[in-house]
Amino acid sequence: MNRYSSLCDDFYVNMNLGTEMELPANRETVLHFFERVQKTYPTMRNFYCRERGDFVLEEDKDQGSYRWCTIEPRRVCSGQVNPETVEHAVGQHKLVLELAPYMLSVSPLDCEALDLLFGFDFTYRGNHNELVAEALGLSPATERLAETPGATIINHEPSLTIALDEECRTQFRLSVETRTNAYQIRTGDFPEEQLSVYVTARQYGSLGPDKNFVDTLDRLQQICEDMIENHVIEHVLNPLARTIALR
């Protein structure tokens, strides 16, 4: 069990490598790339193409824990839902980043952005926006607005992005995504939906001649884990879990 699984209902680690130029989409290249991924992860045997042209290789989803990988026109993506450990998920991402330069002709010069995302989902039936406001609070500038007689909060998705260097090429983002709409609030009919907290570290732009994708991913992982341990668990995840438990 990974060290974050007790903090939420579902946990996942995703990697996205965006490119400036379009990736190859010919049959031989795509299949050869996925066959190499499958060689390391044999249970990734479900391959298909989406209508918009994305190619997908994934494990069966019915076990609650599964891996997936996609090739899009200008992105290579990799993810694992409910991994046994964070290292298991990151190991998959590193394999994809090691293969991409040789099999998909992705150069560090061609990097538009490299993202590492840690996602935390909470299952909740009710107004997600009010829950987030109660658990995490509102800014002083909006507290009085929410106290307007008869008011109901229908959208509250706090998000903050900070730059970690002077050039703003390394960034960190904390965001909350709610899935309650006005119709559900009006009717009082709330399905069981996922309330998500996203912790993302991103490296923008081409990598230097002495940098590679795997080393950059290591640095992004360290940023995410430091922020989670020092800030996100205490001030975001635990308050949300406590508030849901009390409702």
MARVEXRO-870649 format. One line per 8 residues: number of its first residue (from 1); their letters; for each residue x, y, z of N, C-alpha, C, CB. Coordinates in steps of 0.05 Angstrom, whole numbers, plus 32768, in hexadecimal, padded with zeros to 4 digits. Glycine has a CB too. Example, Ala and Ser with C-alpha at 12.3 -4.5 7.8 and 13.67 -1.06 7.14 Angstrom:
residues 2
1) as) 8108,7F8E,809C,80F6,7FA6,809C,8108,7FBE,809C,80E2,7FA7,80B5  8101,7FD3,808E,8111,7FEB,808F,8102,8001,809D,811A,7FF4,8072 .
This chain:
residues 247
1) mnrysslc) 8011,7FE8,8000,8000,8000,8000,8012,8019,8000,7FED,8000,8019  800B,802D,7FEE,801C,8045,7FED,8016,8057,8005,8017,8053,7FD3  8028,8068,800B,8027,8078,8023,8011,808D,8023,8041,8086,8028  8004,8091,800C,7FEF,80A5,800A,7FD3,8099,8008,7FF4,80B7,7FF2  7FD1,807F,8006,7FB7,8073,8001,7FA3,8077,8018,7FBB,8055,7FFD  7FAD,807B,8030,7F9B,807F,8047,7F90,809B,8048,7FAA,8079,8061  7F9A,80AD,8037,7F91,80C9,8038,7F79,80CF,8027,7FA8,80DB,802F  7F71,80BC,8016,7F5B,80C1,8003,7F50,80A7,7FFA,7F65,80D2,7FEB .
9) ddfyvnmn) 7F3C,80A8,7FE8,7F2F,8090,7FDE,7F3E,8084,7FC6,7F12,8095,7FD6  7F49,8095,7FB5,7F59,808C,7F9F,7F71,809F,7F9C,7F48,808B,7F84  7F88,8093,7F95,7FA0,80A2,7F92,7FAE,809A,7F78,7FB4,809D,7FAA  7FB9,80AD,7F69,7FC6,80A6,7F50,7FDD,80B9,7F4B,7FB2,80A8,7F39  7FF0,80B0,7F3A,8007,80BF,7F32,8009,80BF,7F14,8022,80B4,7F3F  8007,80D6,7F08,8007,80D9,7EEB,801F,80E9,7EE1,7FED,80E6,7EE1  8029,80E3,7EC9,803E,80F2,7EBC,8035,80FA,7EA1,8058,80E2,7EBB  803A,8113,7E99,8034,811D,7E7E,804C,812A,7E73,801B,8130,7E7F .
17) lgtemelp) 8055,8122,7E5B,806A,812F,7E4D,805F,813B,7E34,8081,811A,7E46  805D,8156,7E34,8053,8165,7E1D,806A,816C,7E0A,8044,817D,7E26  8065,816B,7DF0,807A,8171,7DDC,8071,8188,7DCA,807F,8158,7DCB  8085,8196,7DC0,8080,81AC,7DAD,8078,81A1,7D92,8098,81BE,7DAB  8084,818B,7D89,807E,817F,7D6F,806B,8167,7D73,8098,8177,7D61  805D,8160,7D5E,804B,8149,7D5F,805B,812F,7D61,8038,8149,7D47  8050,811D,7D70,805D,8103,7D74,8056,80F0,7D5C,8054,80F6,7D8E  8067,80DD,7D57,8061,80CA,7D41,8048,80BA,7D48,8079,80B7,7D3C .
25) anretvlh) 8038,80B5,7D33,801F,80A6,7D38,801C,808E,7D25,8007,80B8,7D34  8032,8087,7D17,8031,8070,7D05,802F,8056,7D15,8049,806F,7CF2  8023,8043,7D08,801C,8029,7D15,8034,801C,7D22,800F,8017,7D01  804A,801A,7D13,8062,800C,7D1D,806D,8019,7D35,8077,800A,7D07  8070,8033,7D35,807C,8041,7D4C,806B,803F,7D65,8080,805F,7D45  8051,8043,7D62,8040,8042,7D7A,803F,8026,7D86,8023,804B,7D72  803C,8012,7D75,803B,7FF7,7D7F,8055,7FEE,7D8C,8033,7FE3,7D69  806B,7FF6,7D7F,8085,7FEE,7D8A,808A,7FFB,7DA6,809C,7FF7,7D77 .
33) ffervqkt) 8081,8014,7DA9,8084,8022,7DC3,8074,8014,7DD8,807B,803F,7DC0  805A,800E,7DD2,8049,8001,7DE6,8052,7FE4,7DEC,802C,8002,7DDD  805C,7FD7,7DD8,8065,7FBB,7DDC,807D,7FBC,7DF0,806E,7FAE,7DC2  808E,7FD0,7DEE,80A4,7FD2,7E01,809A,7FD8,7E1D,80B8,7FE8,7DF7  8086,7FE9,7E20,807A,7FEF,7E3A,806E,7FD5,7E45,8065,8006,7E38  8060,7FC7,7E34,8052,7FAE,7E3C,8066,7F99,7E45,8040,7FA4,7E26  807E,7F99,7E39,8092,7F86,7E41,8099,7F88,7E5E,80AB,7F89,7E30  8099,7FA1,7E69,809F,7FA5,7E85,8086,7FA1,7E96,80AA,7FC1,7E8A .
41) yptmrnfy) 806E,7FA8,7E8B,8055,7FA6,7E9A,8042,7F95,7E89,8049,7FC3,7EA0  8044,7F7B,7E8A,8035,7F69,7E79,8017,7F6B,7E7C,803D,7F4D,7E7E  800D,7F74,7E93,7FF0,7F75,7E97,7FE4,7F8E,7E89,7FEA,7F77,7EB5  7FF4,7F9F,7E7D,7FEA,7FB4,7E6D,7FE4,7FA9,7E51,7FFE,7FCD,7E6C  7FCD,7F9F,7E4D,7FC6,7F91,7E34,7FAE,7F9C,7E26,7FC2,7F74,7E3A  7FA2,7FB1,7E30,7F8B,7FBD,7E23,7F94,7FD5,7E12,7F75,7FC6,7E37  7F94,7FD1,7DF7,7F9E,7FE6,7DE5,7F87,7FEF,7DD4,7FB5,7FDB,7DD4  7F84,800A,7DD1,7F6F,8014,7DBF,7F76,8031,7DB7,7F53,8013,7DCD .
49) crergdfv) 7F67,803B,7DA3,7F6B,8056,7D9A,7F51,8066,7D9E,7F72,8056,7D7B  7F53,807D,7DAB,7F3C,808E,7DAF,7F35,809C,7D95,7F41,80A2,7DC5  7F1C,80A7,7D94,7F13,80B4,7D7C,7F25,80CC,7D74,7EF6,80BE,7D80  7F30,80DA,7D87,7F41,80F1,7D81,7F5D,80EA,7D79,7F41,8104,7D98  7F63,80D0,7D78,7F7D,80C7,7D6F,7F91,80C0,7D84,7F88,80DC,7D5E  7F89,80C0,7D9E,7F9B,80B8,7DB3,7F9D,809A,7DB4,7F91,80C3,7DCE  7FB5,808F,7DB8,7FBA,8073,7DBC,7FBD,806C,7DD9,7FD2,806A,7DAB  7FB0,8057,7DE2,7FAF,8051,7DFF,7FB7,8034,7E03,7F92,8056,7E0A .
57) leedkdqg) 7FC7,802F,7E18,7FCD,8014,7E21,7FC8,8015,7E3F,7FEB,800C,7E1B  7FB8,8002,7E4A,7FB2,8002,7E66,7FAC,7FE6,7E71,7F9A,8014,7E6B  7FAD,7FE5,7E8B,7FA5,7FCC,7E99,7F86,7FCC,7E9C,7FB3,7FC9,7EB4  7F7C,7FB5,7EA4,7F5F,7FB3,7EAB,7F5A,7FC6,7EC3,7F57,7F96,7EB2  7F44,7FD4,7EC2,7F3D,7FE7,7ED7,7F2D,7FDC,7EEE,7F2F,7FFE,7ECB  7F23,7FC3,7EEB,7F10,7FB8,7EFF,7F1D,7FB0,7F19,7F02,7FA1,7EF4  7F38,7FB2,7F1B,7F45,7FAA,7F35,7F49,7FC2,7F47,7F60,7F9D,7F2E  7F43,7FDA,7F3E,7F46,7FF2,7F4E,7F62,7FFE,7F4D,7F40,7FEC,7F6B .
65) syrwctie) 7F76,7FEF,7F44,7F91,7FF8,7F40,7F99,7FF1,7F24,7FA5,7FEC,7F55  7FA2,8005,7F14,7FA9,7FFF,7EF9,7FBC,8013,7EED,7F90,7FFD,7EE7  7FCB,800B,7ED9,7FDE,801C,7ECB,7FD2,8024,7EB0,7FF9,800D,7EC7  7FDB,803A,7EA5,7FD3,8042,7E8B,7FE9,8054,7E7E,7FB8,8052,7E8B  7FE9,8055,7E64,7FFC,8065,7E55,7FEF,806E,7E3B,8017,8055,7E50  7FF4,8087,7E32,7FE8,8090,7E19,7FFD,809F,7E09,7FD0,80A3,7E1F  7FF9,809E,7DEF,8007,80AF,7DDC,7FF2,80C1,7DCE,8018,809E,7DC6  7FF4,80DB,7DD2,7FE3,80EE,7DC6,7FF2,80FD,7DB0,7FD7,8102,7DDB .
73) prrvcsgq) 7FE5,810E,7DA1,7FF4,811C,7D8C,800C,812B,7D95,7FE2,812F,7D7E  800B,8137,7DAD,8022,8146,7DB7,8026,8141,7DD5,801E,8164,7DB3  801F,812A,7DDF,8024,8122,7DFB,8028,8104,7DFD,800C,812B,7E0D  803A,80FD,7E0F,803D,80E1,7E18,8035,80E2,7E36,805A,80D6,7E13  8022,80D1,7E3D,8018,80D1,7E59,801A,80B5,7E65,7FFB,80DB,7E59  801D,80B5,7E7F,801F,809B,7E8E,8013,809F,7EA9,803D,8092,7E90  8006,808A,7EB3,7FF9,808D,7ECD,7FF4,8072,7EDA,7FDF,809C,7ECB  7FF1,8073,7EF5,7FE9,805B,7F04,7FD6,8064,7F1A,8002,804C,7F0F .
81) vnpetveh) 7FBF,8056,7F1B,7FAB,805C,7F2F,7FAE,8048,7F46,7F8E,8059,7F23  7FAF,8053,7F5E,7FB2,8043,7F77,7FCB,8030,7F75,7F99,8032,7F7C  7FE2,803C,7F6F,7FFA,802B,7F6E,8001,801F,7F89,8012,803B,7F63  800F,8009,7F88,8018,7FFC,7FA0,802B,800F,7FB0,8027,7FE1,7F9A  803D,801C,7FA2,804E,8031,7FAD,8051,8047,7F99,806A,8025,7FB5  8058,805F,7FA2,805E,8075,7F90,8074,806D,7F7D,8065,808E,7F9F  8088,805F,7F87,809F,8057,7F76,8096,8045,7F5F,80B4,8049,7F88  8082,8034,7F63,8078,8023,7F4E,806D,8034,7F37,8062,8010,7F58 .
89) avgqhklv) 805F,8049,7F3D,8053,805A,7F29,8069,806A,7F1B,803F,806E,7F35  807C,8076,7F2B,8091,8086,7F1F,80A3,8075,7F0E,80A1,8094,7F36  80A7,805C,7F16,80B8,804A,7F05,80AC,8046,7EE9,80BA,802F,7F13  8091,8045,7EE8,8084,8043,7ECE,8089,805C,7EBE,8066,803E,7ED1  8086,8074,7ECA,808A,808D,7EBC,80A7,808F,7EB2,8084,80A5,7ECF  80BA,8086,7EC2,80D6,8088,7EBA,80DA,8076,7EA1,80E8,8080,7ED1  80CE,805F,7EA1,80D1,804D,7E89,80C7,805B,7E70,80C1,8033,7E8E  80AF,8068,7E72,80A4,8076,7E5B,80B7,808D,7E53,8088,8082,7E63 .
97) lelapyml) 80C2,809B,7E66,80D4,80B1,7E5F,80EF,80A7,7E54,80DA,80C3,7E78  80F7,8090,7E5C,8110,8084,7E51,810B,807B,7E34,8119,806D,7E62  80F3,8071,7E2E,80ED,8066,7E14,80E7,807C,7DFF,80D6,8053,7E15  80DA,8092,7E09,80D0,80A7,7DF6,80E5,80B2,7DE4,80C4,80BD,7E06  80FD,80B9,7DED,8111,80C4,7DDA,8119,80B1,7DC4,812A,80CC,7DEA  811A,8097,7DCA,8124,8084,7DB6,810D,8079,7DA4,8131,806D,7DC4  80F6,8076,7DAF,80E0,8069,7DA0,80CC,807E,7D95,80D1,8056,7DB1  80CA,8095,7DA1,80B7,80A9,7D97,80C6,80C3,7D8E,80A4,80B1,7DAD .
105) svspldce) 80E0,80C2,7D8D,80F1,80D9,7D84,80EB,80F2,7D93,80EC,80DD,7D67  80E7,80F0,7DAE,80E2,8107,7DBF,80FD,8111,7DCA,80CE,8100,7DD6  8105,8128,7DC2,811E,8133,7DCC,8119,8145,7DE3,812D,8143,7DB5  812B,8147,7DF7,8128,815B,7E0C,8125,8177,7E02,8141,815A,7E1F  812F,817C,7DEA,812B,8196,7DDD,810E,819B,7DD5,813D,8199,7DC4  80FF,8185,7DD1,80E4,8186,7DC7,80CF,8187,7DDE,80DE,816D,7DB6  80D9,8189,7DF7,80C8,8189,7E0F,80B9,81A3,7E11,80D8,8183,7E28  809E,81A2,7E10,808E,81B9,7E16,8089,81BB,7E35,8072,81B7,7E08 .
113) aldllfgf) 8084,81A4,7E41,8081,81A4,7E5F,8081,8187,7E68,8067,81B2,7E68  808C,8182,7E7F,808C,8168,7E8C,807E,816B,7EA7,80A8,815C,7E90  8068,815C,7EAB,8058,815E,7EC3,8059,8144,7ED3,803A,8165,7EBC  8058,8147,7EED,8053,8130,7EFF,803C,8138,7F11,806D,8128,7F0F  8027,8128,7F12,800F,812E,7F21,8009,8118,7F35,7FF7,8132,7F0F  8005,8120,7F4E,7FFB,810E,7F63,7FDD,8116,7F67,800C,8111,7F7E  7FCB,8102,7F63,7FAF,8108,7F66,7FA3,80F9,7F7D,7FA1,8100,7F4D  7F91,8107,7F8C,7F84,80FC,7FA3,7F66,8100,7F9F,7F8E,810A,7FBE .
121) dftyrgnh) 7F57,80EA,7F9E,7F3A,80EC,7F9A,7F2B,80E4,7FB3,7F31,80D9,7F82  7F16,80F3,7FB9,7F04,80ED,7FD0,7EE8,80E8,7FC4,7F04,8105,7FE5  7EDC,80D2,7FCB,7EC1,80CD,7FC2,7EAD,80DA,7FD5,7EBB,80AE,7FC1  7E9B,80EB,7FCA,7E89,80FA,7FDB,7E6F,8100,7FCC,7E96,8115,7FE4  7E58,80FB,7FDA,7E3E,8100,7FCF,7E34,811A,7FDD,7E2A,80E8,7FD4  7E33,812F,7FCE,7E2A,8149,7FD9,7E37,8160,7FC9,7E32,814B,7FF7  7E33,8178,7FD3,7E3E,8190,7FC6,7E5C,8191,7FCC,7E30,81AA,7FD0  7E6D,818A,7FB8,7E8A,818B,7FBB,7E94,81A7,7FC2,7E97,8181,7FA2 .
129) nelvaeal) 7E87,81BB,7FB6,7E91,81D6,7FBA,7E8E,81E0,7FD6,7E83,81E9,7FA7  7E76,81DA,7FE2,7E72,81E1,7FFE,7E85,81D2,8010,7E55,81DD,8006  7E8A,81B9,800A,7E9C,81A8,8019,7EB8,81B4,8019,7E9C,818B,800F  7EC1,81BC,8002,7EDC,81C7,8000,7EDE,81E1,800F,7EE4,81CC,7FE2  7EC9,81F2,800D,7EC9,820B,801C,7ECA,8206,803A,7EB1,821C,8015  7EBB,81F2,8044,7EBA,81EC,8060,7ED5,81E1,806A,7EA3,81D9,8066  7EE0,81CF,805A,7EF9,81C2,8062,7F12,81D4,8060,7EFD,81A9,8051  7F13,81E3,804A,7F2C,81F2,8045,7F28,8210,804A,7F34,81EE,8029 .
137) glspater) 7F0F,8219,804D,7F0A,8235,8052,7F0A,8246,8039,7F1F,8240,8065  7F03,825F,803C,7F02,8272,8026,7F17,8288,802C,7EE6,827E,8022  7F1E,8296,8017,7F30,82AD,801C,7F21,82C3,802A,7F3C,82B7,8001  7F2F,82D4,8039,7F21,82EA,8047,7F11,82FC,8034,7F35,82FB,8056  7F1A,82FE,801B,7F0D,830F,8008,7EF2,8304,7FFF,7F1E,8314,7FF0  7EED,82EA,8002,7ED5,82DE,7FF8,7EC3,82D3,800E,7EDB,82C8,7FE5  7ECC,82D2,8027,7EBD,82C7,803D,7EA2,82D5,8040,7ECC,82C9,8057  7EA2,82EF,8040,7E89,82FE,8043,7E76,82FA,802C,7E8E,831C,8047 .
145) laetpgat) 7E81,82F6,8014,7E71,82F2,7FFD,7E61,82D8,8000,7E82,82F1,7FE3  7E6E,82C3,800A,7E61,82A9,800E,7E4C,82AA,8023,7E76,8294,8015  7E4D,82BE,8035,7E39,82C1,804A,7E20,82D0,8042,7E46,82CF,8062  7E1E,82D7,8028,7E06,82E5,801E,7DEE,82D4,8023,7E09,82EA,7FFF  7DD9,82DF,802F,7DC0,82D0,8036,7DB6,82C0,801D,7DAB,82E2,8040  7DB1,82A7,8022,7DA6,8296,800D,7DBA,828C,7FF8,7D91,82A5,7FFE  7DD4,8293,7FFC,7DE8,828B,7FE9,7DF0,826E,7FEC,7E01,829D,7FEB  7DF6,8261,7FD6,7E00,8246,7FD5,7E19,8245,7FC4,7DEB,8232,7FCA .
153) iinhepsl) 7E2E,823A,7FCE,7E47,8239,7FBF,7E45,8223,7FA9,7E60,8233,7FD1  7E47,822C,7F90,7E44,8219,7F79,7E5F,8215,7F6B,7E2F,8223,7F66  7E73,8223,7F71,7E8D,821E,7F66,7EA3,8228,7F78,7E90,822A,7F49  7EB3,8217,7F82,7ECA,821E,7F93,7EE0,820A,7F8F,7EC2,8221,7FB1  7EF4,8211,7F7E,7F09,81FF,7F77,7F24,820E,7F7B,7F07,81F5,7F5A  7F2D,8210,7F94,7F46,821E,7F99,7F5D,8213,7F8A,7F4C,821F,7FB7  7F6E,8225,7F80,7F86,821C,7F71,7F9C,8231,7F75,7F7F,8219,7F53  7FB4,8227,7F77,7FCB,8239,7F7A,7FE3,822E,7F6B,7FD3,823D,7F98 .
161) tialdeec) 7FEF,823E,7F5A,8007,8236,7F4B,801E,8249,7F53,8002,8237,7F2D  8035,823D,7F5A,804C,824D,7F61,8064,8245,7F50,8053,8249,7F7F  8075,8258,7F4A,808E,8253,7F3C,80A4,824D,7F51,8096,826B,7F29  80B5,823B,7F4A,80CA,8233,7F5C,80E6,823B,7F53,80CA,8215,7F60  80E6,824B,7F3D,8100,8256,7F34,80FA,8271,7F28,810E,8243,7F1F  810F,8281,7F23,810C,829C,7F1A,8100,829E,7EFD,8126,82AB,7F1A  8105,8289,7EED,80FC,8289,7ED2,80DF,827E,7ECF,810F,8279,7EC0  80D4,8275,7EE5,80B9,8269,7EE6,80B7,8250,7ED4,80A5,827E,7EDD .
169) rtqfrlsv) 80CC,8242,7ED1,80CC,8229,7EC1,80C5,8211,7ED2,80E7,8225,7EB3  80CB,8212,7EEB,80C3,81FC,7EFE,80AC,8207,7F0F,80DB,81F3,7F0F  8095,81FA,7F0D,807D,8204,7F1B,8070,81ED,7F2B,8069,8210,7F07  8062,81F6,7F3F,8052,81E3,7F50,8036,81ED,7F52,805F,81E0,7F6C  8023,81DB,7F4F,8007,81E3,7F51,7FF7,81D0,7F63,7FFA,81E2,7F35  7FE7,81DC,7F74,7FD4,81CE,7F85,7FB8,81D7,7F7D,7FD9,81D3,7FA4  7FA7,81C3,7F76,7F8C,81CA,7F6D,7F78,81B6,7F77,7F8B,81CD,7F4F  7F5F,81C0,7F7A,7F49,81AF,7F82,7F34,81AF,7F6C,7F3D,81B8,7F9E .
177) etrtnayq) 7F2A,8198,7F64,7F16,8197,7F4F,7EFD,818A,7F5B,7F20,8187,7F37  7EE7,8199,7F59,7ECD,818F,7F63,7EBC,8186,7F4B,7EBE,81A5,7F73  7EA9,8175,7F50,7E98,816B,7F3A,7E7B,816D,7F40,7EA0,814D,7F35  7E73,8182,7F4E,7E57,8188,7F53,7E4E,819F,7F41,7E53,8190,7F71  7E37,819B,7F34,7E2D,81B0,7F22,7E14,81BD,7F2D,7E28,81A5,7F06  7E0C,81D2,7F20,7DF5,81E2,7F2A,7DDB,81D1,7F2A,7DF1,81FB,7F19  7DD8,81C0,7F16,7DBF,81AF,7F15,7DBE,819D,7F2D,7DBF,819E,7EFB  7DD3,8191,7F35,7DD3,8180,7F4D,7DCC,818F,7F66,7DEE,8172,7F50 .
185) irtgdfpe) 7DD7,81A7,7F68,7DD2,81B8,7F7F,7DB4,81C0,7F80,7DE4,81D1,7F80  7DA9,81C7,7F68,7D8E,81D0,7F66,7D7A,81B9,7F6D,7D88,81DA,7F4A  7D80,81A1,7F65,7D6E,818B,7F69,7D74,817C,7F83,7D70,8178,7F52  7D8C,8180,7F8E,7D93,8171,7FA6,7D9A,8154,7FA1,7D7D,8172,7FBA  7D9E,814D,7F87,7DA4,8132,7F7F,7DC2,8130,7F7A,7D93,8129,7F66  7DD1,8126,7F8D,7DEE,8125,7F8A,7DF8,8109,7F86,7DFB,8131,7FA3  7E04,8103,7F6F,7E0F,80E8,7F6B,7E29,80E6,7F7B,7E14,80E2,7F4D  7E33,80CE,7F7F,7E4D,80CA,7F8C,7E63,80D0,7F78,7E50,80AC,7F97 .
193) eqlsvyvt) 7E71,80E6,7F7D,7E85,80EF,7F6A,7EA0,80F2,7F78,7E7D,810A,7F5E  7EB5,80F5,7F67,7ED0,80F8,7F71,7ED7,8116,7F74,7EE5,80EA,7F5F  7EDF,811E,7F8C,7EEB,8138,7F91,7F09,8135,7F90,7EE1,8144,7FAD  7F17,8144,7F7F,7F33,813F,7F7A,7F45,8155,7F84,7F38,813A,7F5C  7F5C,814D,7F8E,7F72,8160,7F95,7F8A,8158,7F84,7F79,815E,7FB4  7F94,816C,7F75,7FAB,8167,7F63,7FC3,8175,7F6D,7FA3,8170,7F46  7FD9,8167,7F6F,7FF3,8172,7F76,8005,816E,7F5E,7FFF,8165,7F90  800E,8184,7F51,801C,8182,7F37,8036,8192,7F38,800A,818B,7F20 .
201) arqygslg) 804B,8185,7F2F,8065,8193,7F2A,806A,8192,7F0C,807D,8187,7F3A  8072,81A9,7F01,8075,81AB,7EE4,8090,81B9,7EDD,805E,81BA,7ED7  809D,81AE,7EC9,80B5,81BA,7EBE,80AD,81C3,7EA1,80CD,81A6,7EBD  80AF,81DE,7E9D,80A9,81E9,7E83,80C1,81EA,7E71,809C,8204,7E86  80BD,81E7,7E57,80D1,81ED,7E43,80E6,81D7,7E3F,80DF,8205,7E4B  80F7,81DC,7E2B,810C,81C9,7E24,811F,81C5,7E3B,811B,81D3,7E0B  8129,81AC,7E3D,813C,81A6,7E52,8158,81AD,7E48,813B,8188,7E59  8169,81B4,7E5B,8184,81BB,7E55,8194,81A3,7E4A,8192,81C6,7E6D .
209) pdknfvdt) 81AB,81A9,7E3D,81BB,8193,7E31,81C5,817E,7E45,81D2,819E,7E22  81C6,8186,7E5F,81CF,8174,7E74,81B8,8167,7E84,81E2,8182,7E87  819F,816B,7E7A,8188,8160,7E88,817A,814B,7E77,8174,8177,7E8E  816C,8139,7E85,815C,8125,7E77,8141,8123,7E85,816A,8109,7E76  812F,8114,7E78,8113,8112,7E82,8112,8104,7E9E,8102,8104,7E6F  8121,80EF,7EA1,8120,80E0,7EBA,812A,80F0,7ED2,8130,80C6,7EB7  8140,80FE,7ECF,814B,810E,7EE4,8137,8125,7EEB,8166,811A,7EDD  812B,8130,7ED7,8117,8145,7EDB,80FF,813B,7EEA,810E,8152,7EC0 .
217) ldrlqqic) 80F6,8122,7EE3,80E0,8116,7EF2,80E7,8112,7F0F,80D8,80FC,7EE5  80FF,8109,7F15,8108,8106,7F31,8105,8120,7F40,8125,80FC,7F32  810C,8136,7F34,810A,8150,7F41,80ED,8158,7F46,8119,8166,7F31  80DC,8152,7F32,80C0,8159,7F35,80B3,8148,7F4B,80B1,8154,7F1A  80BB,812E,7F4C,80B1,811D,7F62,80B8,8128,7F7D,80BB,8100,7F5E  80D1,8131,7F80,80DA,813B,7F9A,80CA,8154,7FA1,80F8,8142,7F99  80C4,8165,7F8E,80B4,817D,7F93,8098,8175,7F9D,80B2,818F,7F7A  808B,8163,7F8E,8070,815B,7F96,806F,814E,7FB1,8065,8147,7F81 .
225) edmienhv) 8082,813D,7FB7,8081,812F,7FD1,8088,8142,7FE8,8095,8117,7FD1  809A,8155,7FE4,80A0,8169,7FF8,8087,817A,7FFE,80B7,817B,7FEF  8079,8182,7FE9,8061,8193,7FED,804B,8183,7FFB,8058,819E,7FD2  8048,816A,7FF3,8033,8159,7FFF,8038,8155,801D,8031,813E,7FF1  8051,814E,8023,8058,8148,803F,8057,8161,8051,8073,813B,8040  8060,8177,8046,8063,8190,8056,804B,81A2,8057,807A,819F,804D  8039,819F,8043,8022,81B1,8041,8008,81A4,803B,8028,81C6,802C  8007,8193,8026,7FED,818A,801B,7FDF,8177,802E,7FF2,817C,8001 .
233) iehvlnpl) 7FED,8164,803B,7FE0,8151,804D,7FD2,8160,8064,7FF4,813D,8058  7FE1,8171,8071,7FD6,817E,8089,7FC0,8193,8082,7FEC,818C,8098  7FC4,81A2,806D,7FB3,81B9,8068,7F9D,81B4,8053,7FC3,81D0,8060  7F9F,819E,8044,7F8A,8199,8030,7F7E,817D,8032,7F97,819C,8014  7F8E,8168,8031,7F83,814D,8031,7F76,8146,804B,7F99,8139,802B  7F83,814A,8062,7F77,8143,807B,7F5E,8153,8081,7F8B,8148,8092  7F5D,816D,807D,7F44,817C,8081,7F2D,8172,8070,7F48,819A,807C  7F32,816B,8057,7F1D,8160,8046,7F13,8146,8050,7F27,815D,8028 .
241) artialr) 7F25,8134,8058,7F1D,811A,8062,7F0D,811D,807C,7F36,8108,8067  7F15,812E,808E,7F06,8132,80A7,7EEB,813D,80A2,7F16,8145,80BA  7EE8,8150,8090,7ECE,815C,808A,7EBB,8148,807D,7ED1,8175,8077  7EC6,8138,806B,7EB5,8123,805F,7EAB,810F,8074,7EC5,8114,8048  7EBD,8108,8086,7EB6,80F4,809B,7EA0,80FF,80AD,7ECE,80ED,80AB  7E9F,8119,80B1,7E8C,8125,80C3,7E70,8129,80B6,7E96,813F,80CD  7E6F,8127,809C,7E56,812D,808E,7E45,8113,808B,7E5C,8139,8072 .
